[in-house]
């Protein structure tokens, strides 16, 4: 598979063919060192053979309780991409 397993966004052809589902993107106005929820509840597991990929431009993505949060290094407008890949 192309760019899906590497860094960055998936190929347009992967999204168009249904190999990748895009959820978002979420654009937010971040403050420096502010923590923001990207996915509030990760309760439901993905189907067998699927995996979640979240892409942030800078900073840190991490789990806190049952949420995925993002902490930006720099203030500004941030685009967070959320994708589900099928194998």
C-alpha positions in Angstrom: 0.0 0.0 0.0 1.2 3.5 -0.7 1.6 6.3 1.8 -0.9 4.8 4.3 1.8 3.0 6.3 4.2 5.9 6.3 3.9 9.4 7.7 1.4 11.8 6.3 -2.0 11.7 4.8 -3.3 8.7 2.7 -3.4 8.9 -1.0 -6.6 10.4 -2.5 -7.1 7.1 -4.5 -7.2 5.2 -1.2 -10.0 7.4 0.2 -11.9 7.3 -3.1 -11.7 3.5 -3.3 -12.9 3.0 0.2 -9.6 1.5 1.6 -9.4 4.5 3.9 -12.3 6.3 5.7 -11.6 9.9 6.6 -13.2 11.2 9.9 -12.6 14.9 10.0 -10.4 16.7 9.6 -10.8 18.7 12.8 -9.4 22.2 12.7 -8.8 24.0 15.9 -7.3 27.2 17.2 -4.7 25.9 19.7 -2.9 27.9 22.4 0.7 27.1 23.2 1.0 24.1 25.5 -2.9 23.7 25.6 -4.3 20.2 25.8 -7.4 19.6 23.6 -9.5 16.5 23.1 -9.3 15.0 19.6 -11.5 11.9 20.2 -13.5 12.2 23.4 -14.4 8.6 23.9 -12.7 5.6 22.3 -15.3 3.1 23.5 -15.9 1.0 20.5 -13.1 -1.1 19.1 -12.4 -1.0 15.4 -13.5 -3.9 13.3 -11.0 -6.7 12.9 -8.4 -5.7 10.3 -8.9 -2.0 10.7 -6.6 0.5 12.4 -6.9 4.2 13.4 -4.4 6.8 12.3 -4.4 10.4 13.7 -2.1 13.0 12.2 -1.2 16.3 14.0 1.1 18.9 12.6 3.2 19.3 15.7 3.1 18.7 19.4 2.0 15.5 21.1 -0.9 13.0 20.8 -1.6 10.8 23.8 -4.3 8.9 25.6 -5.8 10.3 28.8 -8.4 7.9 30.4 -10.6 7.0 27.4 -9.8 10.0 25.3 -7.1 10.9 22.7 -5.8 14.4 23.4 -3.4 16.7 21.5 -1.0 19.2 23.1 0.3 21.8 20.7 3.9 23.1 20.9 3.0 26.3 19.2 -0.1 28.5 19.2 -2.1 28.7 15.9 -4.6 27.0 13.7 -4.1 23.2 13.6 -5.6 20.6 11.3 -5.9 17.2 12.9 -6.6 14.3 10.4 -8.4 11.1 11.5 -8.4 8.1 9.3 -9.5 4.4 9.5 -7.5 2.0 7.3 -8.7 -1.4 6.2 -6.1 -4.1 5.5 
